[in-house]
Amino acid sequence: MLDDGAESVEDAVIMAELAAENGVSTIVATPHSSPYESAKVTGCEYVYETLKMLQSRIDSADIPVKLLPGMEVFASDDIVDRLRRKSLLTINDSRYVLVEFGFREQPYMIDTIIGRLVSASYIPIIAHPERYPFVQENPDISYDWIYGGCLLQANKGSFFGRFGRRAYETAMTLMRHNVINAVASDAHGPFMRTTSLSEIHELISDMFSLEYADILLEKNPQRIVSDKEPLVFEPIPFG
């Protein structure tokens, strides 16, 4: 299977079924990219072939879920070159690149890579910003990223304390300042870190608003996979 996700075809089908039961109609597969282009598990062709096979199995089971290609791209100096050579995948062949950084990366290096992506007309989606220690220490970094041309995508598990208290507190802080543009399931399996989004939709609706929940979990993800501009709330500066 792909990377650290479902361990079998059967698990993947269960994940799709659970997603459908919770109102999810589209799943973007985002295996981690490898810094080594020869790595089979995260090679682009392998991703396409695996998704084609899984989609066939999902369709045969009459599960109304569509799979789309993508990657969680680990930032590197050659990221733009690899994207242009199609050795890395954007989200559904759009301008949007789901990108992650090393947890000990220096913020100035992140800004450099973000600048390269934006200059090359890509739109970086920074994965799980609430989990980075440097964002936990200085959440105002996220404000600069937003105005630097990025989107921010939080993990649903962070809002339930599954990545520790600091990730939870930072996720809530970023939400209160309107700098989170999407929330992802970050699904890894059928029983833990699942494809279900109903609980996080309810939490965001209760703590913020139904409108915000719909934008983060439905409207913006759909706009991203369609290569359209996201809906945004005006970011609130950090004091």
C-alpha positions in Angstrom: 0.0 0.0 0.0 1.0 3.6 0.2 3.6 4.8 2.7 2.2 4.7 6.3 -1.4 4.5 5.5 -3.7 1.4 5.0 -1.7 -1.8 5.4 -3.9 -3.7 2.9 -6.5 -3.3 0.2 -9.1 -4.5 2.6 -8.2 -1.8 5.1 -8.3 0.9 2.4 -11.8 -0.2 1.4 -13.0 0.0 5.0 -11.5 3.5 5.3 -13.4 4.5 2.2 -16.6 3.1 3.5 -16.2 4.9 6.8 -15.5 8.1 5.0 -18.7 7.7 3.0 -20.7 7.0 6.1 -19.5 10.3 7.5 -20.4 12.4 4.5 -17.0 12.4 2.8 -17.2 11.9 -1.0 -13.6 12.6 -2.0 -10.2 11.5 -0.5 -6.9 12.9 -1.6 -4.1 10.3 -1.0 -1.1 12.1 0.3 1.7 9.6 0.9 5.0 11.2 2.1 7.4 11.9 -0.7 10.9 10.6 -0.5 14.0 12.6 -1.0 15.1 9.8 -3.2 13.4 9.8 -6.6 14.0 6.1 -7.1 11.9 5.1 -4.0 9.1 2.9 -5.3 6.6 3.4 -2.5 6.3 7.1 -3.0 7.1 7.3 -6.8 4.5 9.1 -8.8 3.7 6.1 -11.1 3.3 3.8 -8.1 0.8 6.3 -6.6 -1.2 6.5 -9.8 -1.2 2.7 -10.2 -2.2 2.1 -6.6 -5.0 4.6 -6.7 -6.4 3.2 -9.9 -6.5 -0.3 -8.3 -8.1 1.0 -5.1 -10.7 3.0 -7.0 -11.7 -0.1 -8.8 -12.1 -2.0 -5.6 -14.1 0.9 -4.0 -16.3 1.1 -7.0 -16.9 -2.6 -7.0 -18.1 -2.3 -3.4 -20.5 0.5 -4.4 -18.9 3.0 -2.1 -19.5 6.6 -3.3 -16.0 7.9 -2.7 -13.5 9.3 -5.3 -9.8 9.0 -4.8 -7.5 11.8 -6.0 -3.7 11.8 -6.2 -1.4 13.9 -4.1 1.7 13.8 -1.9 2.8 15.3 1.4 6.0 16.7 0.1 9.0 16.9 2.4 10.6 20.3 1.7 14.1 20.2 0.1 16.3 22.6 -1.9 15.3 20.9 -5.2 11.5 20.9 -4.5 10.6 23.2 -7.4 12.8 21.3 -9.9 11.2 18.0 -8.8 7.7 19.4 -9.1 8.4 20.7 -12.6 9.8 17.3 -13.6 6.7 15.6 -12.2 8.7 13.5 -9.8 6.6 15.0 -7.1 2.8 15.4 -7.1 0.7 18.4 -6.4 -2.8 18.0 -5.1 -4.8 16.6 -8.0 -2.4 18.2 -10.5 -3.3 21.6 -9.3 -1.1 24.6 -8.2 -1.4 23.4 -4.6 1.5 21.6 -3.0 1.0 20.0 0.4 4.4 20.5 2.1 5.9 19.6 5.4 9.2 20.5 7.1 11.5 18.9 9.5 10.4 19.5 13.1 13.8 21.0 13.9 13.9 23.1 10.7 14.9 26.7 11.1 12.1 29.2 10.2 14.4 31.2 7.8 15.0 28.0 5.8 11.2 27.4 5.6 10.7 31.0 4.4 13.3 30.4 1.7 11.6 27.3 0.4 8.2 28.9 0.6 9.5 31.8 -1.4 10.8 29.5 -4.2 7.5 27.7 -4.4 5.5 30.9 -4.6 7.8 32.5 -7.2 7.3 29.4 -9.3 3.5 29.9 -9.2 2.8 27.1 -6.7 0.6 27.6 -3.7 2.2 25.9 -0.6 -0.2 24.2 1.8 1.7 23.9 5.0 0.8 20.6 6.7 0.0 20.5 10.4 1.6 23.9 11.4 0.3 23.4 14.9 2.7 20.5 15.5 5.9 22.4 14.8 7.8 23.5 17.9 8.8 26.8 16.4 5.1 27.6 15.6 4.1 26.6 19.1 6.7 29.0 20.4 5.9 31.8 18.0 2.4 31.3 16.4 2.7 34.7 14.7 4.9 33.0 12.1 1.7 31.6 10.6 0.4 35.1 10.0 3.5 35.8 7.8 3.0 32.5 5.9 -0.6 33.4 5.1 0.5 36.8 3.7 3.4 35.2 1.9 1.1 33.2 -0.3 0.6 30.0 1.7 -2.4 28.1 3.1 -2.4 26.3 6.4 -3.9 22.9 7.0 -4.3 21.5 10.5 -4.8 17.9 11.5 -8.1 16.9 13.0 -6.3 14.9 15.7 -4.6 18.0 17.1 -8.0 19.4 18.2 -8.6 16.3 20.3 -5.2 16.3 22.0 -3.8 13.4 20.0 -0.5 15.1 19.4 -0.1 16.6 22.8 -1.3 19.6 24.7 1.0 22.1 22.9 -0.3 21.0 19.5 -3.9 21.3 20.8 -3.4 24.8 22.2 -1.6 26.0 19.1 -4.3 24.6 16.8 -6.9 26.5 18.8 -4.8 29.7 18.8 -4.4 29.5 15.0 -8.1 28.9 14.6 -9.0 31.9 16.7 -6.7 34.1 14.5 -8.4 32.8 11.3 -5.1 31.5 9.8 -6.2 27.8 9.3 -7.6 27.3 5.8 -8.4 23.6 5.9 -8.6 20.7 8.3 -7.5 17.2 7.2 -8.3 13.8 8.6 -4.6 12.8 8.2 -6.0 9.3 8.0 -3.7 6.4 8.5 -6.0 3.4 9.0 -9.5 2.1 9.5 -9.4 2.1 13.3 -6.9 4.8 14.5 -6.5 8.1 12.8 -9.5 7.3 10.5 -11.2 9.1 7.6 -14.1 10.2 9.7 -14.6 13.9 9.8 -18.0 14.1 11.6 -16.5 14.7 15.1 -14.2 17.5 14.0 -17.0 19.1 12.1 -19.1 19.1 15.2 -16.3 20.4 17.4 -15.5 23.4 15.1 -19.2 24.1 14.7 -19.7 24.2 18.4 -16.5 26.2 19.3 -16.5 28.5 16.3 -19.3 28.4 13.8 -21.0 26.1 11.4 -19.9 28.3 8.5 -16.2 28.0 9.6 -16.6 24.2 9.8 -18.1 23.9 6.4 -15.4 26.1 4.9 -12.5 24.2 6.5 -13.8 20.7 5.9 -15.8 20.9 2.7 -15.7 24.1 0.7 -12.0 24.9 0.8 -10.9 21.3 0.2 -13.2 21.1 -2.8 -11.8 24.4 -4.1 -8.3 23.2 -3.7 -8.7 20.0 -5.6 -10.5 22.0 -8.3 -7.5 24.5 -8.4 -9.7 27.4 -7.4 -9.0 30.2 -4.9 -10.0 29.3 -1.3 -12.5 31.1 0.9 -10.8 32.9 3.7 -11.7 34.9 6.8 -9.6 38.0 7.5 -6.6 36.9 9.6 -6.4 38.5 13.0 -2.9 39.8 13.8 -1.1 38.3 16.8 -0.6 40.7 19.6 
